[in-house]
Amino acid sequence: MNEWLEKLAPMLGADGPLVLVTVAQTLGSTPREAGASMIVGTTQTADTIGGGHLEWEAIAIARALLRDGTKLRTVRFSLGASLGQCCGGAVWLLFERIEADSALMWRHRAGEVARGAGLSRSVASSDLQSEWSLLPGGYSRAGFERNGDGAWRLDQQVGEPPFPIRIFGAGHVGEAIVRVLAPLGTQIDWVDSRENIFPPDLPACVRARRPARHLVHRAHP
């Protein structure tokens, strides 16, 4: 999941500055999820954002940024015929330059994540670079906001991927199960078609899902 993090420090030492390419947001069918990342150097790459022409274009853009010194850039890609991909969705990629003199810091961060910590990242279009901080624990996810004037903000968490769980029914038994599982590094999809059934204080790892009633299968006695 986080191969790029393990290889970032060694590649900074061998290849000089790098560009961290992150899937900031997805729409529809896409090859990788929001938060997926890869690193691009002048001669090497590590990890993947999904392969194909999307990744080929991303590598080309990243290497152009290495040449011209750009710190941050976002690019939207439609994953259709014009790009030579058949997914049909769209992705927003964030490109950020990582300087070679930060290799020691990245080696420390990778070691902490390997021991169970998480990393938190916040960056906006008005910033020069991301703000990173260590967390006691966590799992990988990303939230991306864009305004009409072109401003944007990414809040990302890097850690071990969560264990996915889907729970049907938001009654008192379902809620008790959710409260027990939430602190254990899970990603919970909690499903119930009833209105106003979910409690307002949902843990961050819980996503409330309300399918349309006509899509809910009803078993016959």
N, C-alpha and C positions, 0 to 999 in steps of 0.2 A: 504493500500500500504506500509506503513512504520511502521507496528506494532512493528517490532524489535526495532526501535528507541525509541518508547514510553516505552518499557519494559526493555531497556538495563540498565539504572541506577538502578531501583529496583532489578533487578536480580544480578547486580554486588554486591549490598549490601547483598543479601541473599545467593548467590551461589558462591561468590568469582570470580576469573578470568573467563572470557568467551572467546569464539572464535566466531568472526563475519565471517560468510560464505557468500560469494557474488558470484553470477553468473557473471563472468567477461566477457565471450564471448559465443555466441551461433552459431551453424551451423546447418541449416536445422530445422526440427521439434523438438521443446523442450517444456517442461511443463511450464517454466517461462522465462521471458525476461532478457536480460543483465541488470544488476543493481539490480535485485531482491536479497534480503538478508534474512538471519535468524541468530539468535544467539543460541549458544549451551553452556550450563553449565554442571557441573558434574551431576546434577540431573534434570535440566529443559531445555526446548527449547522454542523459541518464533518465530512466523512467519514461512514461508515455502519457499523452493526453488522448490517446485513442487510435493513433496510426493514420494511415491513408493520406490524402491530400491535405487534410486539415493540419496534421502534424508537420508535413513537408512545408506548408506555407508558414506555420508558426516558427519552425527552425530558421527559415529564410529571414523572417521579420526580426527574430531575436539576434541573428548575426549582423543584420544591418544596424540594429541598435547598439551592438557592441562596437561597431566601427564609428558611429557618430556620437556616442556618449550619452544618448537619451536615457533618463533614469526610469521613467514610468510611461506606459502607454496601454490603452485598452483598444481592442479590435473586435468587432462583431463579425461572425461568419455564419452564413446560411448554408446548411449542409444538404445542398441539392446539386442539380446538374452543373451549375456554373462553377462549383468547386470540385466536381468529380466525385461527390459522395452521395450515397443514397439514403442516409438516415432520415432526412426530411425535417429535422429540427433546426435549432440555432444555438450557438454558444457565444458567450463573451469571454475573451481571453485577456488576462492581465499580464503584461510583460514588465518585469522589474529587474534592473541591473544590480548585481551583487558584486561588491569590490573584492579584490584578491586579499587585501589586508584584513578581512574579516574571517579568514579561515579558522583561526584558533577559536573564536567565539562560536562558529558554526559546529566545530568539532565537539565543543562542550554541550551545545544544545542537542545535537544528535545523540550524545551519550545519555543525557537526561531523559529523552523520549524513549530510548531503548530500555531504560530502567522503569518505565511506567508513567513518566511525566507527560504533560501536554504542552503545546506551544500555542499562544494566542497572537494573532496578527491583526492590526488595524492600519488601514491606509486609505487616503482619500486623494482625489484628483488635485487638490491644493497642496499636497505634501511633496517633499523631496524623496522620501523613502518610507518604508513600513516601520511601524513600532511593533517590536516583538517582545513578548514576555513569557516566562515559564509558568506553568500551571501545575498544581498538585497532581492532576490527572486529566483525562479527557479523551475525546474521540474526534475524528476528522469530520468537519462540516464547514460550510461557507455561506455567508449571507451578503448579497450584493444589491446596492440601491443606486438607482440612476434618476436624476432630475431632468426636467424638460430643458434646462439650459446647458446640458451636457456634463454637469458635475456628477461625480460618483463616489461611492464609498464601499470598501470591502472589509468585512469582519470575518476572519477565518480562524478555525481551530484545527491544529494538527495533532494527531495522536493515533492510537490504535483504532482500527475500524470497529464500530459497535456491533454487537450481536443482535441481528434483527428479530423482533418478536411482533406478532400481530394478535391482538386481543379483541374479541367480538363481545359487545355488551358492556354498557357503562353503568350498570347497577352497582350496588354496594360491594358485591363480590369482585366484580371487575376492577373497581377502584382500589380495593385492598391489594389485589394482585399487582396492579400498576405501581402502587406506592412501594411495594416490596422490591420490584424488579428495577425501578428507575435508577437507584444508586449503583447498580452492578455493571455499568458500562454497556447498556443495551440501547437500541433504537426501537422504540415502541410505536407501532401504528395502532391506535385505539379506535375501533370502528363501532358506530352506532348511528342509525338513521333518525333517531328521535331529536327533536329540537330542544335546546337548552338543557341537555342531559349531562354535558361535560362540566366538571368543576372549573372555576376560573383560574385556579393556581396550578396549572399543569407544569410539571418539571420540563426543563429545556429539551430533554431527550424524548418527549412524548408528543406525537402528532395526532391531533383529533381528526378523524375522518368521518364525514357524514355523506354516505352514498345516497343518491336519489331513491325514494321509496319504491319506484317502479323497477329499480335494479336489484332490490333485495329479494332473494329467493325465499319463498314461504313453503315449508314442507306441508304436505297434506296428511291428515291423520289416517 
